[in-house]
C-alpha cells in the first residue's frame, strides 16, 4: 500500500469512497454523514490546501482522510480532558478527519495503514499527538482507534452535524 497526498484527479474517487462510508454508517444505524456532508466543495478545498490524503493498493485509491496541522477549535471545549495541553491557538497536534475506506477494501488493513502513515507524517512535522473524533455508534472506527493506541479523552460537539447527533467521542494518541 502507498500513502500519498491527494490530487485533483482523485476527487471523484474520494467522493465514491465517502459514499461507501456513508452507506456503511447507515447500515450501522449511525446518523453521521447521512446528509450532504461531506460535500464535494469540502473535499475540493481539502485537496487544494494539501490536506487530503489517499491510500493506494495496486494502483487503485482505496482509502482517504483529511489531516490538518492548524488545530481544531471545537477541540478546545472538550467534556473530558486531552492527554496534551495544546489548544487550537497553538496546536502541537495533527487532526485527522473524514476517514473512509472503499467497501471492497474493508477488513484489509487500509484504515490502520492510513492512521500509521498520518502519524508518521505528524512526527516529521514535530507534532506531539494526533487527535480524532468519531460517532459513539461507530464501533468499527472506535475499535480501530483503540487497537491503534488511541485513548478516549471525552466528548466534543461538532458544528456541522446537520440532522446527526452532534456529540463525538474524542481520542488522542501521543506520538
KACOR-V21268 format. One record per residue. N is the residue number from 1. RES is the residue in one letter. SS is DSSP state (~ for helix, > for strand, _ for the rest). PHI is phi in whole degrees, 0 to 359 (none if undefined). Layout:
N/RES/SS/PHI ; N/RES/SS/PHI
//
This chain:
1/X/_/none ; 2/X/>/228 ; 3/X/>/253 ; 4/X/>/209 ; 5/X/>/292 ; 6/X/_/286 ; 7/X/_/235 ; 8/X/~/305 ; 9/X/~/293 ; 10/X/~/274 ; 11/X/~/301 ; 12/X/~/300 ; 13/X/~/293 ; 14/X/~/301 ; 15/X/~/296 ; 16/X/~/297 ; 17/X/~/295 ; 18/X/~/296 ; 19/X/~/297 ; 20/X/~/300 ; 21/X/~/298 ; 22/X/~/300 ; 23/X/~/298 ; 24/X/~/299 ; 25/X/~/296 ; 26/X/~/299 ; 27/X/~/294 ; 28/X/_/270 ; 29/X/_/59 ; 30/X/_/259 ; 31/X/_/278 ; 32/X/_/294 ; 33/X/_/65 ; 34/X/_/270 ; 35/X/_/260 ; 36/X/_/281 ; 37/X/_/279 ; 38/X/_/280 ; 39/X/_/278 ; 40/X/~/307 ; 41/X/~/299 ; 42/X/~/293 ; 43/X/~/294 ; 44/X/~/301 ; 45/X/~/296 ; 46/X/~/304 ; 47/X/~/295 ; 48/X/~/300 ; 49/X/_/276 ; 50/X/_/74 ; 51/X/_/259 ; 52/X/>/263 ; 53/X/>/231 ; 54/X/>/228 ; 55/X/>/247 ; 56/X/>/254 ; 57/X/>/228 ; 58/X/_/52 ; 59/X/_/81 ; 60/X/>/249 ; 61/X/>/287 ; 62/X/>/237 ; 63/X/>/207 ; 64/X/>/209 ; 65/X/>/197 ; 66/X/>/247 ; 67/X/>/237 ; 68/X/>/224 ; 69/X/_/258 ; 70/X/_/263 ; 71/X/_/81 ; 72/X/_/217 ; 73/X/~/298 ; 74/X/~/293 ; 75/X/~/283 ; 76/X/~/288 ; 77/X/_/243 ; 78/X/_/259 ; 79/X/>/272 ; 80/X/>/143 ; 81/X/_/207 ; 82/X/_/288 ; 83/X/_/287 ; 84/X/_/245 ; 85/X/_/265 ; 86/X/_/296 ; 87/X/_/237 ; 88/X/_/289 ; 89/X/_/281 ; 90/X/_/212 ; 91/X/_/288 ; 92/X/_/244 ; 93/X/>/225 ; 94/X/>/253 ; 95/X/>/252 ; 96/X/>/245 ; 97/X/>/229 ; 98/X/>/53 ; 99/X/>/282 ; 100/X/>/208 ; 101/X/>/232 ; 102/X/_/299 ; 103/X/~/297 ; 104/X/~/282 ; 105/X/~/246 ; 106/X/_/298 ; 107/X/_/81 ; 108/X/_/255 ; 109/X/_/83 ; 110/X/~/296 ; 111/X/~/295 ; 112/X/~/298 ; 113/X/~/297 ; 114/X/~/301 ; 115/X/~/299 ; 116/X/~/299 ; 117/X/~/289 ; 118/X/~/296 ; 119/X/~/296 ; 120/X/~/300 ; 121/X/~/296 ; 122/X/~/295 ; 123/X/~/300 ; 124/X/~/297 ; 125/X/_/277 ; 126/X/_/86 ; 127/X/_/288 ; 128/X/_/266 ; 129/X/>/200 ; 130/X/>/239 ; 131/X/>/240 ; 132/X/>/205 ; 133/X/>/225 ; 134/X/>/206 ; 135/X/_/294 ; 136/X/_/305 ; 137/X/_/277 ; 138/X/_/278 ; 139/X/~/297 ; 140/X/~/298 ; 141/X/~/291 ; 142/X/~/298 ; 143/X/~/295 ; 144/X/~/300 ; 145/X/~/297 ; 146/X/~/298 ; 147/X/~/299 ; 148/X/_/272 ; 149/X/_/93 ; 150/X/_/275 ; 151/X/>/251 ; 152/X/>/289 ; 153/X/>/249 ; 154/X/>/152 ; 155/X/>/236 ; 156/X/>/239 ; 157/X/>/252 ; 158/X/_/272 ; 159/X/_/270 ; 160/X/_/255 ; 161/X/_/290 ; 162/X/_/51 ; 163/X/_/270 ; 164/X/_/277 ; 165/X/_/300 ; 166/X/_/281 ; 167/X/>/286 ; 168/X/>/229 ; 169/X/>/281 ; 170/X/>/260 ; 171/X/>/233 ; 172/X/>/217 ; 173/X/>/230 ; 174/X/>/283 ; 175/X/_/269
//
